[in-house]
């Protein structure tokens, strides 16, 4: 039964990574058409929250008080894991190359390991450390940073903020003690994130620019609502709900390392939709990422799992 559960968790994690991997290519079309990063993030979160409302209601089975008792988790997930992570990443790509922005964001994987060590005493063992190093080397290869990366201090700051948000996403999602069903947590968190971003835009802190102009993707001109719908359904609703479910089964450490495959999927999707052909070093990097994930998962089987570890709401301040 444990093996079946782990297999299901790995499958959900890969589905989540694939879904998240579509966001870059889809969002690029909207940003090029004149949408602001804040507008794109708000739209995707709001649409995803609406799409998940029915399955979330079914999963809750009338236990709405769970949202009240778990309001801290919902708030942390919505503000940090949804709003801050996505907005900071989109802001980062305005100042640095996409490769550098992704590399900075996925430093959040290391923050997860550091958090488990400092807060819960789960010191990483040699196999996990080795797997982490191999995966990060593979990440650098997939992103092909050396071919033409641009570095801007403001972009670096936004990228590091995204890393903290990403770490928060994996840690809060893996909290098995949270009685809120995964799909309900995703829906409530996405709604919270959308409302927060909407308020931020309403008071003028961030620009909210929407446009009804057609968007070009894969050489085709498409209505704006097609891309916004795909961003909300695939890149957000499916990505977050399956990701939370995976983290509940695998724990934050393994789930975050499997999440590295998002970068590989993003490269392949950019190849298919944007015509950006992956270089040989990127393919080698993808193999290294998978090797690192396998090493971390193998270490997890023989050691202490962080499944069921209850994160505290103070992680954003750490």
Backbone as numpy.savetxt, mean C-alpha at the origin, in Angstrom:
# Nx Ny Nz CAx CAy CAz Cx Cy Cz
-4.55 -27.34 8.32 -5.38 -26.15 8.32 -4.51 -24.89 8.32
-3.40 -24.93 9.09 -2.51 -23.79 9.14 -1.88 -23.52 7.77
-1.51 -24.61 7.07 -0.92 -24.45 5.75 -1.92 -23.87 4.77
-3.19 -24.32 4.87 -4.23 -23.78 4.00 -4.43 -22.29 4.27
-4.44 -21.94 5.57 -4.63 -20.55 5.94 -3.50 -19.69 5.42
-2.26 -20.19 5.56 -1.10 -19.45 5.07 -1.15 -19.30 3.56
-1.55 -20.37 2.88 -1.66 -20.31 1.43 -2.69 -19.28 0.99
-3.81 -19.23 1.70 -4.84 -18.24 1.38 -4.33 -16.83 1.65
-3.56 -16.68 2.74 -2.99 -15.37 3.07 -2.01 -14.90 2.01
-1.16 -15.83 1.52 -0.21 -15.48 0.47 -0.94 -15.09 -0.81
-2.01 -15.82 -1.13 -2.78 -15.51 -2.33 -3.41 -14.12 -2.23
-3.98 -13.81 -1.06 -4.57 -12.50 -0.85 -3.52 -11.40 -0.94
-2.33 -11.67 -0.37 -1.26 -10.67 -0.40 -0.82 -10.38 -1.83
-0.74 -11.42 -2.66 -0.34 -11.23 -4.06 -1.42 -10.50 -4.85
-2.70 -10.81 -4.56 -3.80 -10.09 -5.21 -3.73 -8.62 -4.84
-3.48 -8.35 -3.56 -3.37 -6.97 -3.10 -2.22 -6.25 -3.78
-1.05 -6.91 -3.86 0.11 -6.30 -4.49 -0.15 -6.00 -5.97
-0.80 -6.95 -6.65 -1.13 -6.75 -8.06 -2.09 -5.58 -8.23
-3.10 -5.52 -7.36 -4.08 -4.44 -7.45 -3.43 -3.09 -7.16
-2.61 -3.03 -6.12 -1.90 -1.79 -5.82 -0.97 -1.40 -6.96
-0.40 -2.40 -7.62 0.54 -2.14 -8.70 -0.08 -1.44 -9.89
-1.41 -1.48 -10.02 -2.07 -0.80 -11.14 -2.21 0.70 -10.91
-2.05 1.14 -9.67 -2.36 2.53 -9.34 -1.45 3.53 -10.04
-0.16 3.19 -10.18 0.77 4.13 -10.79 0.40 4.47 -12.22
0.15 3.45 -13.04 -0.17 3.68 -14.45 -1.51 4.40 -14.60
-2.50 4.01 -13.78 -3.81 4.65 -13.87 -3.75 6.09 -13.39
-3.10 6.30 -12.24 -3.03 7.66 -11.69 -2.23 8.59 -12.59
-1.22 8.06 -13.27 -0.41 8.90 -14.15 -1.27 9.54 -15.23
-2.21 8.77 -15.77 -3.10 9.32 -16.78 -3.93 10.47 -16.24
-4.45 10.31 -15.01 -5.25 11.36 -14.41 -4.42 12.60 -14.09
-3.22 12.40 -13.55 -2.36 13.53 -13.21 -1.95 14.28 -14.48
-1.65 13.55 -15.54 -1.28 14.19 -16.80 -2.46 14.97 -17.39
-3.67 14.54 -17.08 -4.86 15.22 -17.60 -5.22 16.46 -16.80
-4.53 16.68 -15.67 -4.79 17.90 -14.90 -5.31 17.68 -13.49
-5.50 16.42 -13.09 -5.94 16.16 -11.71 -4.79 16.43 -10.75
-5.10 16.96 -9.57 -4.09 17.14 -8.54 -3.97 15.84 -7.75
-2.80 15.58 -7.12 -2.65 14.35 -6.33 -3.72 14.20 -5.26
-4.05 15.29 -4.56 -5.06 15.21 -3.49 -6.42 14.83 -4.06
-6.76 15.36 -5.23 -8.04 15.03 -5.84 -8.10 13.56 -6.24
-7.02 13.05 -6.81 -6.99 11.65 -7.24 -7.11 10.71 -6.05
-6.39 11.01 -4.97 -6.43 10.16 -3.78 -7.81 10.20 -3.13
-8.39 11.40 -3.03 -9.71 11.53 -2.42 -10.76 10.77 -3.21
-10.70 10.88 -4.54 -11.67 10.19 -5.39 -11.56 8.69 -5.26
-10.32 8.16 -5.26 -10.15 6.71 -5.18 -10.62 6.17 -3.84
-10.35 6.91 -2.77 -10.76 6.46 -1.44 -12.27 6.51 -1.29
-12.90 7.57 -1.78 -14.35 7.71 -1.65 -15.08 6.64 -2.45
-14.64 6.41 -3.69 -15.29 5.40 -4.53 -15.12 4.01 -3.92
-13.92 3.72 -3.43 -13.68 2.40 -2.83 -14.53 2.19 -1.60
-14.70 3.24 -0.79 -15.52 3.12 0.42 -16.96 2.80 0.05
-17.48 3.42 -1.01 -18.84 3.15 -1.46 -18.97 1.71 -1.98
-17.98 1.28 -2.76 -18.01 -0.07 -3.32 -17.94 -1.15 -2.24
-17.24 -0.85 -1.15 -17.09 -1.85 -0.08 -18.19 -1.76 0.97
-19.10 -0.80 0.83 -20.13 -0.59 1.85 -21.01 -1.83 2.04
-21.46 -2.43 0.94 -22.34 -3.60 1.05 -21.61 -4.81 1.65
-20.45 -5.23 1.07 -19.76 -6.37 1.69 -19.34 -6.11 3.13
-19.02 -4.85 3.45 -18.66 -4.51 4.82 -19.86 -4.66 5.75
-21.03 -4.23 5.29 -22.25 -4.35 6.09 -22.60 -5.81 6.35
-22.41 -6.63 5.32 -22.68 -8.07 5.47 -21.72 -8.69 6.48
-20.45 -8.30 6.39 -19.44 -8.85 7.30 -19.67 -8.41 8.75
-20.19 -7.21 8.94 -20.42 -6.71 10.30 -21.57 -7.44 10.99
-22.55 -7.91 10.22 -23.70 -8.65 10.76 -24.37 -7.92 11.93
-24.53 -6.63 11.76 -25.22 -5.83 12.77 -24.37 -5.44 13.98
-23.11 -5.82 13.99 -22.25 -5.52 15.16 -21.57 -4.16 15.00
-22.38 -3.13 14.82 -21.84 -1.80 14.53 -21.08 -1.20 15.71
-21.35 -1.70 16.90 -20.63 -1.18 18.08 -19.13 -1.45 17.99
-18.74 -2.44 17.17 -17.32 -2.74 17.02 -16.57 -1.56 16.41
-17.25 -0.79 15.57 -16.62 0.39 14.98 -16.39 1.47 16.04
-17.28 1.51 17.02 -17.13 2.50 18.09 -16.00 2.10 19.04
-15.96 0.83 19.40 -14.89 0.38 20.31 -13.53 0.39 19.62
-13.53 0.22 18.29 -12.26 0.20 17.57 -12.01 1.47 16.79
-12.56 2.59 17.25 -12.45 3.84 16.50 -11.01 4.31 16.34
-10.15 4.00 17.32 -8.74 4.41 17.21 -8.06 3.72 16.03
-8.34 2.42 15.89 -7.76 1.67 14.78 -8.27 2.19 13.45
-9.57 2.45 13.38 -10.16 2.96 12.14 -9.57 4.32 11.79
-9.43 5.20 12.79 -8.87 6.53 12.55 -7.43 6.44 12.10
-6.66 5.60 12.77 -5.24 5.43 12.41 -5.11 4.87 11.00
-5.93 3.89 10.68 -5.90 3.28 9.35 -6.30 4.30 8.28
-7.38 5.04 8.53 -7.88 5.98 7.55 -6.95 7.14 7.30
-6.44 7.73 8.37 -5.59 8.91 8.23 -4.20 8.55 7.74
-3.58 7.56 8.38 -2.19 7.23 8.06 -2.08 6.24 6.90
-2.74 5.08 7.02 -2.57 4.02 6.03 -3.18 4.37 4.68
-4.24 5.18 4.69 -4.88 5.56 3.43 -4.45 6.96 3.00
-4.85 7.96 3.79 -4.63 9.34 3.39 -3.17 9.73 3.26
-2.41 9.55 4.33 -1.01 10.00 4.33 -0.17 9.21 3.34
-0.33 7.90 3.32 0.50 7.06 2.44 0.30 7.43 0.97
-0.95 7.44 0.53 -1.22 7.69 -0.87 -0.91 9.13 -1.27
-1.28 10.08 -0.42 -1.02 11.47 -0.74 0.48 11.76 -0.77
1.20 11.24 0.22 2.65 11.48 0.28 3.35 10.87 -0.93
2.90 9.70 -1.36 3.53 9.08 -2.54 3.28 9.92 -3.79
2.04 10.33 -3.99 1.72 11.14 -5.17 2.45 12.49 -5.12
2.64 13.03 -3.93 3.40 14.27 -3.80 4.88 14.03 -4.10
5.39 12.86 -3.68 6.80 12.55 -3.90 7.12 12.47 -5.39
6.22 11.86 -6.17 6.51 11.70 -7.59 6.43 13.02 -8.35
5.97 14.07 -7.67 6.00 15.39 -8.29 7.40 16.00 -8.22
8.26 15.46 -7.35 9.58 16.06 -7.11 10.74 15.12 -7.41
10.51 13.81 -7.39 11.56 12.85 -7.70 11.02 11.84 -8.69
11.89 11.02 -9.24 11.44 10.00 -10.19 10.57 8.97 -9.46
9.76 8.27 -10.25 8.87 7.25 -9.68 9.69 6.18 -8.96
10.84 5.81 -9.53 11.69 4.79 -8.92 12.16 5.18 -7.53
12.63 6.41 -7.40 13.10 6.88 -6.10 11.94 6.96 -5.11
10.79 7.43 -5.57 9.63 7.55 -4.69 9.21 6.17 -4.14
9.18 5.16 -5.01 8.82 3.81 -4.58 9.86 3.24 -3.63
11.13 3.49 -3.92 12.19 2.98 -3.07 12.09 3.58 -1.67
11.80 4.86 -1.59 11.64 5.52 -0.29 10.41 4.99 0.44
9.31 4.84 -0.29 8.08 4.36 0.34 8.27 2.97 0.93
8.96 2.10 0.21 9.09 0.73 0.67 10.18 0.53 1.72
10.77 1.63 2.18 11.56 1.57 3.41 10.64 1.26 4.59
9.33 1.42 4.35 8.36 1.09 5.39 8.43 -0.37 5.79
8.89 -1.24 4.90 9.06 -2.66 5.24 10.07 -2.81 6.37
11.16 -2.05 6.29 12.15 -2.08 7.36 11.61 -1.47 8.64
10.75 -0.47 8.51 10.15 0.14 9.70 9.25 -0.86 10.43
8.60 -1.75 9.68 7.77 -2.79 10.30 8.64 -3.70 11.16
9.76 -4.16 10.59 10.68 -5.03 11.33 11.22 -4.30 12.56
11.59 -3.03 12.39 12.11 -2.24 13.51 11.06 -2.07 14.60
9.82 -1.82 14.20 8.73 -1.65 15.17 8.51 -2.93 15.97
8.48 -4.08 15.30 8.28 -5.35 16.00 9.43 -5.64 16.96
10.62 -5.19 16.59 11.80 -5.41 17.45 11.74 -4.50 18.68
11.54 -3.21 18.45 11.59 -2.25 19.56 10.36 -2.34 20.46
9.19 -2.55 19.87 7.95 -2.54 20.67 7.62 -3.90 21.24
7.90 -4.98 20.49 7.48 -6.31 20.92 8.64 -7.27 21.14
9.87 -6.78 21.03 11.03 -7.61 21.32 11.29 -8.71 20.32
10.74 -8.60 19.10 10.95 -9.63 18.08 12.18 -9.26 17.24
13.34 -9.57 17.79 14.58 -9.25 17.11 14.72 -10.09 15.84
14.99 -9.43 14.70 15.11 -10.18 13.45 16.28 -11.15 13.49
16.06 -12.36 13.00 17.10 -13.38 12.99 17.87 -13.34 11.68
19.00 -14.03 11.60 19.86 -13.93 10.41 19.15 -14.18 9.08
18.25 -15.19 9.04 17.58 -15.50 7.79 16.66 -14.35 7.35
15.97 -13.74 8.32 15.11 -12.60 7.99 15.94 -11.42 7.52
17.06 -11.19 8.19 17.94 -10.08 7.79 18.47 -10.30 6.39
18.91 -11.53 6.12 19.42 -11.85 4.79 18.33 -11.70 3.73
17.13 -12.19 4.05 16.02 -12.06 3.11 15.66 -10.60 2.86
15.72 -9.79 3.92 15.44 -8.37 3.77 16.45 -7.68 2.88
17.72 -8.00 3.07 18.78 -7.40 2.26 18.62 -7.79 0.80
18.37 -9.09 0.54 18.20 -9.57 -0.84 16.99 -8.89 -1.49
15.88 -8.76 -0.73 14.67 -8.14 -1.27 14.91 -6.68 -1.60
15.64 -5.97 -0.73 15.91 -4.55 -0.98 16.85 -4.36 -2.17
17.83 -5.26 -2.31 18.70 -5.20 -3.49 17.87 -5.43 -4.75
16.94 -6.38 -4.67 16.05 -6.63 -5.80 15.16 -5.44 -6.08
14.72 -4.76 -5.02 13.89 -3.57 -5.19 14.63 -2.49 -5.96
15.91 -2.29 -5.61 16.73 -1.30 -6.31 16.86 -1.69 -7.78
17.00 -2.99 -8.04 17.11 -3.45 -9.42 15.84 -3.24 -10.21
14.69 -3.59 -9.60 13.41 -3.43 -10.29 13.13 -1.97 -10.61
13.47 -1.10 -9.67 13.24 0.33 -9.88 14.25 0.94 -10.83
15.38 0.24 -11.03 16.40 0.71 -11.96 16.78 2.16 -11.68
17.01 2.43 -10.39 17.28 3.79 -9.95 18.53 4.36 -10.60
19.53 3.52 -10.84 20.81 4.00 -11.35 20.73 4.54 -12.77
19.64 4.24 -13.49 19.57 4.65 -14.90 19.21 6.11 -15.09
18.77 6.77 -14.05 18.41 8.18 -14.23 17.54 8.70 -13.12
17.92 8.44 -11.89 17.13 8.90 -10.76 17.40 10.37 -10.49
16.35 11.06 -10.11 16.51 12.45 -9.72 16.20 12.57 -8.24
16.96 13.38 -7.53 16.80 13.50 -6.09 16.52 14.95 -5.73
15.44 15.16 -5.04 15.05 16.48 -4.57 14.71 16.34 -3.10
15.26 17.19 -2.24 15.03 17.04 -0.79 13.56 16.98 -0.41
12.73 17.80 -1.04 11.30 17.78 -0.72 10.68 16.45 -1.10
11.09 15.91 -2.25 10.58 14.61 -2.67 11.00 13.51 -1.72
12.24 13.60 -1.21 12.73 12.61 -0.25 11.90 12.64 1.03
11.58 13.84 1.50 10.77 13.98 2.72 9.40 13.35 2.52
8.77 13.65 1.38 7.45 13.06 1.10 7.54 11.54 1.00
8.62 11.04 0.40 8.80 9.60 0.28 8.94 8.92 1.63
9.66 9.56 2.55 9.83 9.00 3.89 8.53 9.04 4.68
7.74 10.09 4.46 6.42 10.14 5.10 5.55 8.99 4.60
5.64 8.73 3.30 4.89 7.60 2.73 5.34 6.28 3.35
6.63 6.16 3.66 7.16 4.94 4.28 6.54 4.71 5.66
6.41 5.78 6.43 5.78 5.66 7.75 4.32 5.24 7.60
3.64 5.84 6.63 2.25 5.46 6.39 2.11 4.02 5.96
3.03 3.55 5.12 2.99 2.16 4.66 3.21 1.19 5.82
4.16 1.51 6.68 4.41 0.67 7.85 3.18 0.62 8.74
2.51 1.75 8.90 1.29 1.80 9.70 0.21 0.91 9.10
0.12 0.92 7.77 -0.86 0.08 7.07 -0.66 -1.39 7.40
0.57 -1.87 7.32 0.82 -3.29 7.56 0.63 -3.66 9.03
1.06 -2.79 9.94 0.96 -3.10 11.36 -0.50 -3.09 11.82
-1.26 -2.07 11.44 -2.66 -2.02 11.86 -3.48 -3.13 11.19
-3.18 -3.44 9.95 -3.92 -4.49 9.25 -3.71 -5.85 9.90
-2.51 -6.08 10.45 -2.17 -7.38 11.01 -2.69 -7.58 12.43
-3.35 -6.58 12.99 -3.83 -6.68 14.37 -4.99 -7.67 14.45
-4.66 -8.92 14.76 -5.68 -9.97 14.82 -6.63 -9.78 16.00
-6.25 -8.95 16.96 -7.12 -8.72 18.11 -8.23 -7.73 17.79
-8.10 -7.03 16.68 -9.15 -6.10 16.28 -10.37 -6.90 15.82
-11.52 -6.72 16.48 -12.70 -7.52 16.14 -13.38 -7.09 14.85
-12.96 -5.97 14.27 -13.58 -5.48 13.04 -13.14 -6.37 11.88
-14.08 -6.93 11.11 -13.72 -7.77 9.95 -12.83 -7.00 8.98
-11.91 -7.69 8.30 -10.98 -7.00 7.39 -11.65 -6.09 6.37
-12.72 -6.57 5.70 -13.36 -5.76 4.68 -14.04 -4.54 5.29
-14.54 -4.68 6.52 -15.17 -3.55 7.21 -14.12 -2.53 7.64
-12.96 -3.02 8.09 -11.89 -2.10 8.47 -11.42 -1.33 7.24
-11.29 -2.02 6.11 -10.88 -1.34 4.89 -11.90 -0.29 4.48
-13.18 -0.64 4.53 -14.23 0.31 4.13 -14.27 1.52 5.05
-14.26 1.28 6.36 -14.31 2.38 7.32 -13.06 3.25 7.23
-11.90 2.61 7.04 -10.66 3.36 6.92 -10.63 4.21 5.66
-11.11 3.66 4.55 -11.15 4.40 3.29 -12.11 5.58 3.38
-13.25 5.39 4.04 -14.19 6.48 4.23 -13.57 7.57 5.10
-12.89 7.17 6.15 -12.22 8.13 7.03 -11.15 8.90 6.27
-10.38 8.18 5.45 -9.34 8.84 4.67 -9.92 9.82 3.67
-11.02 9.44 3.01 -11.65 10.32 2.02 -12.19 11.59 2.69
-12.84 11.43 3.84 -13.38 12.59 4.56 -12.25 13.51 5.02
-11.19 12.91 5.56 -10.05 13.71 6.02 -9.43 14.51 4.89
-9.18 13.85 3.77 -8.60 14.54 2.61 -9.55 15.59 2.06
-10.84 15.29 2.07 -11.82 16.26 1.60 -11.81 17.52 2.44
-11.71 17.35 3.75 -11.65 18.51 4.64 -10.37 19.31 4.43
-9.26 18.58 4.26 -7.99 19.25 4.01 -8.05 20.09 2.72
-8.69 19.52 1.70 -8.83 20.26 0.46 -9.81 21.41 0.57
-10.89 21.22 1.35 -11.91 22.25 1.49 -11.38 23.52 2.15
-10.46 23.35 3.10 -9.92 24.53 3.79 -8.70 25.09 3.08
-8.34 24.50 1.94 -7.29 25.08 1.11 -5.87 24.68 1.42
-5.67 23.66 2.27 -4.31 23.23 2.58 -3.66 22.56 1.38
-4.44 21.77 0.64 -3.95 21.11 -0.56 -4.88 21.43 -1.73
-4.33 21.59 -2.91 -5.17 21.91 -4.08 -6.00 20.71 -4.51
-7.26 20.97 -4.81 -8.18 19.93 -5.30 -8.58 20.29 -6.72
-7.89 19.73 -7.68 -8.18 20.02 -9.08 -8.75 18.77 -9.76
-9.97 18.87 -10.23 -10.62 17.80 -10.99 -10.82 18.29 -12.42
-10.85 17.39 -13.35 -11.12 17.74 -14.74 -11.93 16.64 -15.40
-12.80 17.05 -16.33 -13.63 16.08 -17.05 -13.05 15.76 -18.42
-11.80 16.17 -18.64 -11.16 15.91 -19.94 -10.87 14.43 -20.10
-10.87 13.95 -21.34 -10.53 12.56 -21.61 -9.09 12.28 -21.19
-8.83 11.03 -20.85 -7.51 10.61 -20.37 -6.93 9.61 -21.36
-5.64 9.75 -21.63 -4.96 8.83 -22.55 -4.25 7.74 -21.78
-4.53 6.49 -22.12 -3.89 5.34 -21.48 -3.73 4.24 -22.51
-2.52 3.70 -22.59 -2.21 2.64 -23.56 -2.53 3.08 -24.99
-2.32 4.35 -25.24 -2.57 4.88 -26.59 -4.03 5.11 -26.91
-4.90 4.90 -25.94 -6.34 5.06 -26.16 -6.86 6.25 -25.36
-7.79 6.98 -25.94 -8.43 8.08 -25.24 -9.67 7.55 -24.53
-9.71 7.73 -23.22 -10.80 7.18 -22.42 -11.46 8.28 -21.60
-12.76 8.13 -21.30 -13.42 9.09 -20.42 -12.77 9.07 -19.04
-12.73 10.20 -18.37 -12.07 10.29 -17.07 -12.67 9.32 -16.06
-14.00 9.10 -16.16 -14.66 8.27 -15.15 -14.26 6.80 -15.24
-13.79 6.38 -16.40 -13.32 4.99 -16.54 -12.08 4.77 -15.69
-11.13 5.70 -15.77 -9.91 5.56 -14.98 -10.16 5.76 -13.50
-11.03 6.72 -13.16 -11.34 6.95 -11.76 -12.03 5.73 -11.17
-12.93 5.13 -11.96 -13.61 3.92 -11.50 -12.64 2.76 -11.30
-11.71 2.60 -12.25 -10.71 1.54 -12.12 -9.80 1.79 -10.93
-9.45 3.05 -10.71 -8.60 3.40 -9.57 -9.30 3.09 -8.26
-10.61 3.38 -8.20 -11.36 3.12 -6.97 -11.62 1.65 -6.74
-11.98 0.90 -7.81 -12.31 -0.51 -7.67 -11.08 -1.40 -7.51
-10.20 -1.34 -8.51 -9.06 -2.26 -8.53 -7.94 -1.80 -7.60
-7.47 -0.58 -7.81 -6.29 -0.10 -7.10 -6.55 0.22 -5.63
-7.82 0.30 -5.24 -8.11 0.70 -3.87 -9.01 -0.29 -3.14
-10.24 -0.49 -3.63 -11.17 -1.38 -2.92 -10.63 -2.80 -2.83
-10.25 -3.38 -3.97 -9.71 -4.74 -3.97 -8.35 -4.77 -3.27
-7.52 -3.77 -3.53 -6.17 -3.75 -2.96 -6.19 -3.70 -1.44
-6.96 -2.79 -0.87 -6.97 -2.63 0.59 -7.69 -3.78 1.29
-8.83 -4.21 0.78 -9.58 -5.26 1.46 -8.81 -6.58 1.46
-8.20 -6.94 0.33 -7.41 -8.17 0.28 -6.13 -8.02 1.08
-5.55 -6.83 1.11 -4.33 -6.60 1.87 -4.53 -6.74 3.36
-5.65 -6.20 3.87 -5.94 -6.33 5.30 -6.17 -7.79 5.66
-6.91 -8.50 4.81 -7.14 -9.93 5.06 -5.86 -10.72 5.07
-4.94 -10.40 4.15 -3.66 -11.10 4.10 -2.82 -10.84 5.35
-2.81 -9.59 5.79 -2.01 -9.26 6.96 -2.53 -9.93 8.22
-3.85 -10.12 8.31 -4.42 -10.81 9.48 -3.92 -12.25 9.56
-3.68 -12.87 8.40 -3.24 -14.26 8.36 -1.72 -14.37 8.47
-1.01 -13.54 7.73 0.45 -13.68 7.63 1.21 -12.91 8.70
0.60 -11.87 9.26 1.33 -11.00 10.16 1.95 -9.85 9.38
2.29 -8.78 10.08 2.75 -7.58 9.40 4.09 -7.75 8.70
5.01 -8.55 9.27 6.34 -8.68 8.67 6.28 -9.40 7.33
5.69 -10.59 7.32 5.62 -11.35 6.07 4.76 -10.62 5.05
3.63 -10.07 5.48 2.75 -9.36 4.56 3.46 -8.18 3.91
4.28 -7.48 4.69 4.99 -6.32 4.13 6.04 -6.76 3.12
6.71 -7.87 3.36 7.71 -8.35 2.40 7.04 -8.86 1.12
5.91 -9.56 1.26 5.18 -9.99 0.07 4.70 -8.76 -0.70
4.39 -7.69 0.04 3.96 -6.45 -0.59 4.99 -5.85 -1.51
6.26 -6.23 -1.34 7.30 -5.74 -2.24 7.05 -6.15 -3.69
6.30 -7.23 -3.87 6.01 -7.67 -5.25 5.15 -6.65 -5.99
4.56 -5.71 -5.24 3.80 -4.64 -5.90 4.67 -3.90 -6.91
5.94 -3.70 -6.52 6.85 -2.97 -7.40 7.05 -3.73 -8.71
7.22 -5.04 -8.60 7.39 -5.87 -9.79 6.14 -5.81 -10.67
4.97 -5.93 -10.04 3.72 -5.84 -10.80 3.58 -4.46 -11.45
3.98 -3.41 -10.72 3.86 -2.05 -11.25 4.71 -1.89 -12.51
5.91 -2.49 -12.49 6.79 -2.41 -13.67 6.17 -3.13 -14.86
5.61 -4.32 -14.62 5.00 -5.09 -15.70 3.74 -4.39 -16.25
2.97 -3.80 -15.36 1.76 -3.10 -15.79 2.12 -1.84 -16.58
3.17 -1.15 -16.12 3.64 0.03 -16.86 4.12 -0.38 -18.25
4.69 -1.55 -18.34 5.12 -2.10 -19.64 3.91 -2.31 -20.55
2.87 -2.91 -19.97 1.68 -3.24 -20.77 0.87 -2.01 -21.15
0.71 -1.07 -20.21 -0.18 0.07 -20.45 0.54 1.32 -20.95
1.78 1.49 -20.53 2.50 2.72 -20.88 3.64 2.48 -21.86
3.86 1.21 -22.22 4.92 0.90 -23.17 6.31 1.05 -22.60
6.43 1.02 -21.28 7.74 1.16 -20.63 8.34 -0.25 -20.47
9.19 -0.63 -21.44 9.77 -1.98 -21.47 10.75 -2.17 -20.32
10.55 -3.22 -19.49 11.48 -3.46 -18.38 12.87 -3.86 -18.89
13.90 -3.37 -18.21 15.27 -3.70 -18.56 15.68 -5.01 -17.89
16.72 -5.67 -18.40 17.15 -6.94 -17.80 17.41 -6.84 -16.30
17.99 -5.71 -15.85 18.28 -5.57 -14.43 17.00 -5.56 -13.61
15.89 -5.08 -14.21 14.62 -5.08 -13.50 14.07 -6.49 -13.35
14.26 -7.31 -14.36 13.81 -8.71 -14.27 14.60 -9.47 -13.22
15.93 -9.21 -13.18 16.77 -9.84 -12.15 16.33 -9.38 -10.77
16.01 -8.09 -10.67 15.55 -7.55 -9.39 14.27 -8.22 -8.92
13.38 -8.51 -9.86 12.14 -9.19 -9.50 12.40 -10.57 -8.91
13.35 -11.29 -9.48 13.71 -12.61 -8.96 14.29 -12.48 -7.54
15.10 -11.46 -7.31 15.69 -11.26 -5.98 14.62 -10.91 -4.95
13.63 -10.12 -5.35 12.54 -9.80 -4.43 11.82 -11.07 -4.00
11.50 -11.92 -4.96 10.81 -13.17 -4.64 11.67 -14.05 -3.74
12.99 -14.07 -3.99 13.89 -14.87 -3.16 13.90 -14.34 -1.72
13.91 -13.03 -1.59 13.90 -12.43 -0.25 12.62 -12.73 0.50
11.49 -12.67 -0.20 10.20 -12.99 0.42 10.17 -14.43 0.89
10.67 -15.34 0.07 10.70 -16.76 0.44 11.56 -16.98 1.68
12.69 -16.26 1.76 13.58 -16.40 2.92 12.91 -15.91 4.19
12.24 -14.76 4.11 11.56 -14.23 5.29 10.43 -15.15 5.73
9.69 -15.70 4.77 8.59 -16.60 5.10 9.11 -17.90 5.70
10.24 -18.40 5.19 10.83 -19.62 5.75 11.27 -19.39 7.19
11.81 -18.22 7.47 12.23 -17.88 8.83 11.03 -17.76 9.75
9.92 -17.26 9.21 8.71 -17.09 9.99 8.15 -18.44 10.45
8.28 -19.45 9.62 7.75 -20.78 9.96 8.46 -21.38 11.16
9.76 -21.05 11.29 10.53 -21.67 12.36 10.70 -20.77 13.56
10.08 -19.58 13.51 10.25 -18.64 14.61 8.93 -18.16 15.16
8.99 -16.98 15.78 7.80 -16.39 16.39 7.10 -15.51 15.38
5.82 -15.74 15.21 5.05 -14.93 14.26 4.49 -13.71 14.97
4.29 -12.63 14.21 3.70 -11.44 14.80 2.20 -11.40 14.58
1.62 -12.49 14.06 0.17 -12.54 13.92 -0.45 -12.48 15.30
-1.38 -11.59 15.48 -2.03 -11.45 16.76 -1.40 -10.41 17.64
-0.24 -9.89 17.27 0.37 -8.82 18.03 -0.48 -7.58 17.88
-0.75 -6.94 18.97 -1.63 -5.78 18.91 -0.81 -4.51 18.85
-0.83 -3.80 17.73 -0.12 -2.55 17.64 -0.81 -1.48 18.44
-0.07 -0.48 18.87 -0.67 0.61 19.60 -0.78 1.82 18.69
-1.75 2.70 18.97 -1.98 3.82 18.10 -0.83 4.81 18.01
0.24 4.61 18.78 1.31 5.58 18.81 2.35 5.41 17.72
2.17 4.42 16.81 3.22 4.18 15.82 3.56 5.36 14.94
2.58 6.24 14.56 2.96 7.36 13.72 3.92 8.32 14.41
3.94 8.33 15.76 4.82 9.23 16.48 6.16 8.63 16.76
6.37 7.35 16.36 7.64 6.70 16.67 8.68 7.06 15.64
